[in-house]
Amino acid sequence: MRKSAPEKSARMVETIYGCKWSLTVYQLLANGINRPGAMVRNVEGLTTKVLNECLRKNAEFGILERVNYNETPPRVEYKVTEFGTKFLRILDELEKLQSEIECDI
């Protein structure tokens, strides 16, 4: 059975927002750190395996784009897509809403 657009969107938000490292990866990209090796070196506790899974999920959802360079040694970089920029704005709004809720409690 095909999922409706709201179901797909909810699954995407749950998968990405629920990932411990996605927000960290977005911060790294915003700071110009776009190579997986540099990401692992900059974040204590982040392993290559977990990072690759996180990057893969984000690329599958169209939030990030994997850029392969035909060089020796091989070089891979990630960048936020146009859709990803819109998605990150929504996450920012969710964080603002959460802050408002916490202030009201």
C-alpha positions in Angstrom: 0.0 0.0 0.0 1.3 3.5 -0.9 1.8 6.0 1.8 0.1 9.4 1.6 2.2 12.6 1.4 1.6 13.4 5.1 2.7 9.9 6.1 5.8 10.2 4.1 6.6 13.7 5.5 6.0 12.5 9.0 8.3 9.5 8.5 11.0 11.8 7.1 10.8 14.2 10.0 10.8 11.3 12.5 13.7 9.6 10.8 15.9 12.7 10.5 14.9 14.5 13.7 15.1 11.3 15.6 18.7 10.6 14.5 21.1 11.7 17.2 23.6 13.0 14.6 21.6 14.7 11.9 21.4 18.1 13.6 25.1 17.9 14.3 25.8 17.1 10.6 23.7 20.1 9.5 25.7 22.4 11.9 29.0 21.0 10.4 27.8 21.7 6.9 26.8 25.2 7.9 30.3 25.7 9.2 31.9 24.6 5.9 32.8 21.1 7.1 31.5 18.9 4.2 33.8 15.9 4.0 32.9 12.8 6.0 36.4 12.3 7.4 36.5 15.9 8.7 33.1 15.4 10.2 34.2 12.4 12.2 37.4 14.2 13.3 35.4 17.2 14.5 32.7 15.4 16.6 33.7 13.3 19.5 31.8 10.0 19.6 30.7 10.1 16.0 31.9 6.9 14.1 32.3 6.5 10.4 29.6 3.8 10.3 27.0 5.9 12.0 27.9 9.0 10.0 27.6 7.2 6.7 24.2 5.9 7.7 23.1 9.4 8.7 24.4 10.9 5.5 22.8 8.1 3.4 19.4 8.7 5.0 19.6 12.4 4.5 20.6 11.9 0.8 17.8 9.5 0.3 15.3 12.0 1.5 16.8 14.7 -0.8 18.0 16.9 2.1 21.7 16.4 1.3 23.5 15.7 -2.0 26.6 13.5 -2.2 29.2 15.0 -4.6 31.8 12.5 -5.8 35.0 13.9 -7.3 37.0 11.9 -9.9 40.3 12.3 -8.1 43.0 10.1 -6.6 42.6 9.6 -3.7 38.8 9.7 -4.1 37.1 12.7 -2.6 33.4 12.9 -1.4 31.6 16.0 -0.1 28.1 16.6 1.0 26.0 19.7 0.5 22.5 20.8 1.5 20.0 20.7 -1.4 17.5 23.4 -2.2 14.8 21.1 -0.6 17.2 20.6 2.3 17.4 24.3 2.9 13.6 24.5 3.1 13.5 21.4 5.4 16.1 23.0 7.7 14.0 26.1 8.0 11.1 24.0 9.1 13.3 22.3 11.8 14.3 25.8 13.0 10.7 26.7 13.4 10.1 23.4 15.3 12.9 24.4 17.7 11.4 27.8 18.2 8.0 26.3 18.9 9.6 23.9 21.4 11.3 26.8 23.2 8.0 28.7 23.4 6.3 25.6 24.9 9.1 25.2 27.4 8.8 28.9 28.5 5.0 28.5 29.0 5.4 25.5 31.3 
